[in-house]
Amino acid sequence: MRILMIIDGLPGGGAEKTVLTLSHGLVEMGHQVSLFSLRGVCDYTLPEGVDYQVVQDHCKKPWRKLTELCRRARQLDNAISKAQEKGKFDIVFSHLHKTDRIVAHTRVLDRNKIWYCVHGMFSFSYLRNRQGMSRWFKRAKIRHVYENGQVVAVSNAVLHDLTVNLGIHLKRHTVIHNPFDIADIQRLADAPFDREGQNYIIHVGRFHEHKRHDRLLRAFAKSGIECQLVMMGNGHHKQIERLKTLAAELGLTDRVQFRQFVPNPYPWIKNARQLVLSSDCEGFGNVLVEAIICQTPAVSTRCPGGPSEILTGQLARGLSEMSDDALASTMLDVWQNPPVIDNSTISAYGIEAICQQYTALADTQR
């Protein structure tokens, strides 16, 4: 089967990692996978066997924003047409909303072969701070992309948000949790690194206001846990400086480390005493599953999205209400009484089973 993955770029984020894991798994199953990135940025190692192409936009004209969607869709069409000289794609997966907006304007792809992979909660990430006509227009733009389309949602919460909160009618839809190469993660987690044998809590995620690093810093201060807090991720330097200022105000300067995202964060996750996610919203929460695979206790806010679908059973003790005090209390409880992570919980996220769910979607269009 010929499969095309399209994404806006490959910086160090959860959706981007999912695309690469899917691509690797599909190649291992014998499929031909092309991965088109709409930007040259790539913070990950590309899987072997994947046809990777950058479809970069170089327009510098003053009115470039007004023509961006149609212009970039034509650029994408040209790349797809050239690739399809070797045979048409059997199925196409578009990832992230900016990509979806461009793909919705393409002319060379069969609409029945396009599946939009929705990784986030639109009512939160795009509409939360909008009012009046601004909110109406943004909602209309989202509806224009997905109405009567085909959607893979990464969690039940994401699908509910799209169909109920936004009222979008979908031609076809399914929920498929993100895949993880369990053996590879566990292999990478055994690599040496410079914090072995030290006590620390870790947060891995981009420095963005939705991740609520400020909540984590205040909760860490309130928890009374005596260890280091490592905050790993990429982001705008102004956002990072604001967090460093807050850490200083809380008296945490010597106990908090800000580190750039690294291609292999798994030794950091495996050797942490605890991983914490402090977000206001998470489409899925990849890093929680990665912590489970690394046998590291995980704590997360019970935010809208995937965390409550991941931390179930005994692991649900790691779910916290969305306040500084509640998060501090949950962090301390899990620190003192870490839950047992069994192999059946880990195996549910195996790459082969998830990839089979993706390839099965090709049968629904025939």
C-alpha positions as MATLAB code, in Angstrom:
seq = 'MRILMIIDGLPGGGAEKTVLTLSHGLVEMGHQVSLFSLRGVCDYTLPEGVDYQVVQDHCKKPWRKLTELCRRARQLDNAISKAQEKGKFDIVFSHLHKTDRIVAHTRVLDRNKIWYCVHGMFSFSYLRNRQGMSRWFKRAKIRHVYENGQVVAVSNAVLHDLTVNLGIHLKRHTVIHNPFDIADIQRLADAPFDREGQNYIIHVGRFHEHKRHDRLLRAFAKSGIECQLVMMGNGHHKQIERLKTLAAELGLTDRVQFRQFVPNPYPWIKNARQLVLSSDCEGFGNVLVEAIICQTPAVSTRCPGGPSEILTGQLARGLSEMSDDALASTMLDVWQNPPVIDNSTISAYGIEAICQQYTALADTQR';
ca = [
       0.000    0.000    0.000;
       1.230    3.533   -0.819;
       0.637    5.873    2.106;
       1.167    9.628    2.287;
       1.686   11.480    5.567;
       1.554   15.289    5.514;
       2.489   17.552    8.431;
       3.345   21.230    8.934;
       6.824   20.453   10.290;
       8.700   18.176   12.680;
       9.737   20.175   15.752;
       9.913   18.385   19.103;
       6.215   17.822   19.758;
       3.872   14.921   20.483;
       1.955   14.953   17.196;
       5.206   15.111   15.253;
       6.614   12.137   17.147;
       3.393   10.214   16.478;
       3.723   10.786   12.726;
       7.275    9.428   12.727;
       6.309    6.417   14.848;
       3.402    5.645   12.526;
       5.614    6.018    9.483;
       8.235    3.681   10.951;
       5.627    1.088   11.904;
       3.970    1.161    8.488;
       7.313    0.730    6.703;
       8.112   -2.227    8.965;
       4.781   -3.771    7.881;
       5.902   -3.553    4.243;
       4.052   -0.419    3.131;
       5.544    2.420    1.079;
       5.381    5.621    3.120;
       5.994    9.157    1.895;
       6.251   11.916    4.480;
       5.789   15.481    3.239;
       6.737   18.249    5.667;
       5.587   21.793    4.902;
       8.591   23.249    6.767;
      12.246   22.264    6.901;
      12.401   22.016   10.712;
      13.046   18.494   12.051;
      14.114   17.789   15.655;
      13.826   14.005   15.354;
      15.740   11.224   13.652;
      13.848   10.197   10.523;
      12.916    6.495   10.218;
      14.766    4.483    7.597;
      12.796    3.617    4.488;
      10.525    6.685    4.568;
      10.408    8.947    1.499;
      10.851   12.313    3.252;
      10.299   15.519    1.312;
      10.127   19.152    2.384;
       7.534   21.225    0.518;
       8.810   24.613    1.599;
       7.109   27.938    0.863;
       9.593   30.673   -0.066;
       7.146   33.467   -0.876;
       8.287   36.834    0.557;
       5.668   39.111   -1.004;
       3.800   41.541    1.290;
       0.443   39.893    0.543;
       1.705   36.354    1.141;
      -0.677   35.745    4.079;
      -3.724   36.490    1.924;
      -2.738   33.888   -0.657;
      -1.058   31.376    1.651;
      -3.587   28.535    1.672;
      -4.172   28.387   -2.085;
      -0.514   29.000   -2.898;
       0.768   26.317   -0.573;
      -1.929   23.886   -1.698;
      -0.667   24.287   -5.304;
       2.900   23.668   -4.102;
       1.699   20.535   -2.328;
      -0.250   19.448   -5.428;
       2.923   19.708   -7.508;
       4.867   17.544   -5.053;
       2.047   14.977   -4.866;
       1.662   14.840   -8.661;
       5.367   14.173   -9.058;
       5.311   11.475   -6.369;
       2.270    9.827   -7.948;
       4.119    9.276  -11.203;
       5.276    6.092   -9.444;
       1.690    5.180   -8.527;
      -1.233    6.807   -6.774;
      -1.422    6.955   -3.004;
      -3.931    4.526   -1.512;
      -4.579    6.648    1.575;
      -3.506   10.068    2.850;
      -3.190   11.208    6.480;
      -3.029   14.934    7.214;
      -1.739   15.953   10.655;
      -2.278   19.217   12.573;
      -4.759   21.968   11.798;
      -2.540   24.224    9.684;
      -1.712   21.242    7.481;
      -5.394   20.292    7.288;
      -6.318   23.786    6.081;
      -3.818   23.488    3.218;
      -4.766   19.900    2.360;
      -8.439   20.946    2.203;
      -7.493   23.170   -0.768;
      -5.627   20.511   -2.774;
      -6.989   19.484   -6.156;
      -5.109   16.316   -7.052;
      -6.118   14.117   -4.104;
      -9.242   11.959   -4.004;
     -11.311   13.284   -1.069;
     -12.326    9.736   -0.148;
      -8.671    8.926    0.491;
      -7.954   11.861    2.849;
      -8.152   11.357    6.608;
      -7.566   14.332    8.887;
      -5.758   13.241   12.053;
      -6.937   15.576   14.812;
      -4.527   15.744   17.744;
      -6.011   18.555   19.834;
      -9.112   20.160   21.308;
     -10.182   22.984   19.003;
     -12.691   24.497   21.413;
      -9.800   25.072   23.802;
      -6.793   25.802   21.624;
      -8.537   27.950   19.002;
     -11.783   29.274   20.493;
     -11.234   29.670   24.228;
     -10.062   33.300   24.115;
     -12.242   34.453   21.223;
     -15.538   36.281   21.533;
     -18.263   37.580   19.226;
     -17.559   37.717   15.493;
     -13.935   36.655   15.932;
     -15.099   33.408   17.538;
     -17.792   32.920   14.872;
     -15.333   33.354   12.003;
     -12.746   31.035   13.547;
     -15.376   28.374   14.162;
     -16.592   28.742   10.574;
     -13.026   28.244    9.302;
     -12.659   25.060   11.350;
     -16.028   23.790   10.111;
     -15.026   24.511    6.502;
     -12.031   22.194    6.792;
     -13.670   19.210    8.490;
     -17.381   19.325    7.633;
     -18.395   16.054    5.927;
     -14.763   14.944    6.052;
     -13.019   11.857    7.413;
     -11.362   12.191   10.812;
      -9.071   10.102   12.997;
      -9.234   11.494   16.537;
      -6.452   10.569   18.967;
      -8.861   10.328   21.897;
     -12.589   10.108   22.569;
     -12.396   13.569   24.104;
     -11.010   15.029   20.856;
     -13.798   13.431   18.793;
     -16.456   14.662   21.252;
     -15.033   18.171   21.038;
     -15.181   18.171   17.237;
     -18.637   16.640   16.803;
     -20.494   17.875   19.896;
     -18.816   21.076   21.091;
     -18.250   22.366   17.559;
     -21.229   20.583   15.991;
     -19.304   19.360   12.928;
     -20.844   16.553   10.878;
     -18.304   13.985    9.726;
     -18.634   11.563    6.821;
     -16.549    8.991    8.662;
     -14.725    9.060   11.967;
     -12.792    6.833   14.318;
     -10.720    7.061   17.482;
      -7.211    5.597   17.357;
      -4.824    6.177   20.228;
      -1.274    7.126   19.369;
       1.217    4.313   18.697;
       4.481    3.712   20.514;
       7.464    1.588   19.541;
       7.718    0.018   22.969;
      10.892   -2.014   22.374;
      12.680    0.963   20.824;
      11.669    3.331   23.630;
      12.887    0.851   26.244;
      16.159    0.391   24.319;
      16.712    4.140   24.034;
      15.839    4.603   27.698;
      18.869    2.508   28.668;
      21.307    4.941   27.038;
      23.729    6.668   29.437;
      23.090   10.277   30.437;
      24.393   12.775   32.959;
      21.784   12.558   35.747;
      21.893    8.855   36.660;
      21.433    8.149   40.342;
      19.919   11.575   41.144;
      16.440   12.338   42.425;
      14.374   14.554   40.164;
      10.907   15.150   38.745;
      10.596   15.819   35.028;
       8.254   17.655   32.691;
       8.777   17.079   28.954;
       6.858   19.376   26.629;
       7.124   22.576   24.636;
       7.154   25.811   26.573;
       3.682   27.088   25.754;
       1.098   28.722   28.004;
      -1.308   25.781   27.533;
       1.221   23.494   29.235;
       0.942   25.590   32.404;
       4.518   25.352   33.589;
       3.590   28.130   36.002;
       1.132   25.790   37.709;
       3.817   23.110   37.915;
       6.340   25.475   39.494;
       3.870   26.631   42.167;
       2.736   23.043   42.841;
       6.330   21.866   43.122;
       7.043   24.602   45.658;
       3.923   23.697   47.667;
       4.543   19.925   47.563;
       7.581   20.055   49.837;
       9.264   17.344   47.750;
      13.036   17.598   48.187;
      14.500   17.037   44.745;
      15.272   18.784   41.465;
      12.661   19.674   38.856;
      13.797   19.287   35.235;
      11.726   21.142   32.640;
      12.675   19.936   29.161;
      11.361   21.423   25.948;
      11.649   24.039   23.244;
       9.837   27.353   23.153;
      10.025   31.096   22.816;
      12.785   32.601   24.941;
      10.365   35.161   26.442;
       8.145   32.387   27.769;
      11.151   30.618   29.280;
      12.434   33.836   30.868;
       9.017   34.433   32.482;
       9.172   30.958   33.996;
      12.713   31.494   35.250;
      11.545   34.701   36.923;
       8.664   32.842   38.586;
      11.049   30.103   39.778;
      13.223   32.789   41.363;
      10.204   34.384   43.063;
       9.282   30.993   44.500;
      12.819   30.426   45.774;
      13.389   27.554   43.339;
      16.242   28.898   41.226;
      18.713   26.263   42.451;
      16.181   23.430   42.236;
      14.781   23.924   38.714;
      16.653   23.146   35.505;
      15.479   24.381   32.115;
      16.792   22.157   29.331;
      16.264   22.110   25.595;
      14.402   19.181   24.121;
      16.727   16.337   23.114;
      16.076   13.737   20.384;
      16.238   10.970   22.998;
      14.458   12.100   26.169;
      13.790    8.550   27.358;
      16.784    8.122   29.716;
      15.614   11.331   31.393;
      12.079    9.959   31.701;
      13.129    6.475   32.854;
      15.441    7.729   35.596;
      13.041   10.357   36.945;
      11.199    9.599   40.166;
       8.084   11.075   38.599;
       6.856   12.694   35.383;
       4.316   15.513   35.630;
       1.972   17.001   33.046;
       0.354   20.237   34.254;
      -1.620   21.267   31.150;
      -4.954   23.020   30.760;
      -5.724   20.730   27.814;
      -4.151   17.715   26.095;
      -5.443   16.079   22.923;
      -3.862   12.809   24.040;
      -0.761   13.114   26.228;
       2.003   11.088   24.556;
       4.503   11.724   27.304;
       2.248   10.001   29.857;
       2.359    6.779   27.825;
       6.123    7.167   27.365;
       6.465    7.431   31.141;
       4.374    4.276   31.588;
       6.568    2.423   29.061;
       9.646    3.577   31.004;
       8.048    2.407   34.285;
       8.049    5.968   35.634;
       5.074    7.063   37.784;
       3.050    9.762   36.016;
       1.003   12.659   37.368;
      -1.305   14.801   35.253;
      -4.019   17.366   35.650;
      -7.433   15.923   34.881;
      -7.654   18.368   31.980;
      -9.941   18.095   28.940;
      -8.462   15.527   26.578;
      -6.609   12.250   26.778;
      -4.939   11.997   30.229;
      -7.990   10.424   31.888;
      -8.091    7.847   29.059;
      -4.434    6.961   29.719;
      -4.193    7.043   33.520;
      -6.803    4.438   34.400;
      -7.111    1.770   37.093;
      -4.392    2.108   39.732;
      -2.659    4.769   37.613;
      -5.693    7.053   38.028;
      -4.219    8.042   41.405;
      -1.947   10.239   39.327;
      -4.834   12.410   38.108;
      -5.155   15.782   39.811;
      -7.739   18.512   39.735;
      -6.579   21.656   37.955;
      -5.275   23.764   40.823;
      -1.856   24.368   42.356;
      -2.829   22.780   45.672;
      -4.423   19.691   44.102;
      -1.459   19.108   41.839;
       0.974   19.518   44.738;
      -0.989   16.992   46.807;
      -1.114   14.435   43.985;
       2.579   14.841   43.245;
       3.421   14.200   46.900;
       1.096   11.185   47.123;
       2.577    9.531   44.015;
       6.109   10.424   45.175;
       5.538    8.667   48.501;
       3.423    5.774   47.142;
       4.240    5.148   43.460;
       1.743    2.901   41.641;
       2.735   -0.422   40.074;
       2.813   -0.350   36.261;
       2.015   -3.763   34.728;
       3.000   -5.052   31.296;
      -0.575   -5.279   30.005;
      -0.957   -1.524   30.415;
       2.201   -0.985   28.372;
       1.382   -3.457   25.576;
      -1.952   -1.777   24.786;
      -0.031    1.010   23.013;
       2.086   -1.249   20.787;
       2.883    0.100   17.333;
       1.736   -2.884   15.248;
      -1.826   -2.992   16.565;
      -2.248    0.764   16.136;
      -0.807    0.748   12.588;
      -3.257   -2.011   11.628;
      -6.111    0.234   12.710;
      -4.780    2.948   10.379;
      -4.345    0.673    7.350;
      -7.826   -0.778    7.871;
      -9.233    2.671    7.043;
      -8.251    2.106    3.407;
     -10.895   -0.627    3.230;
     -13.682    1.766    4.290;
     -13.230    3.900    1.158;
     -13.780    1.070   -1.332;
];
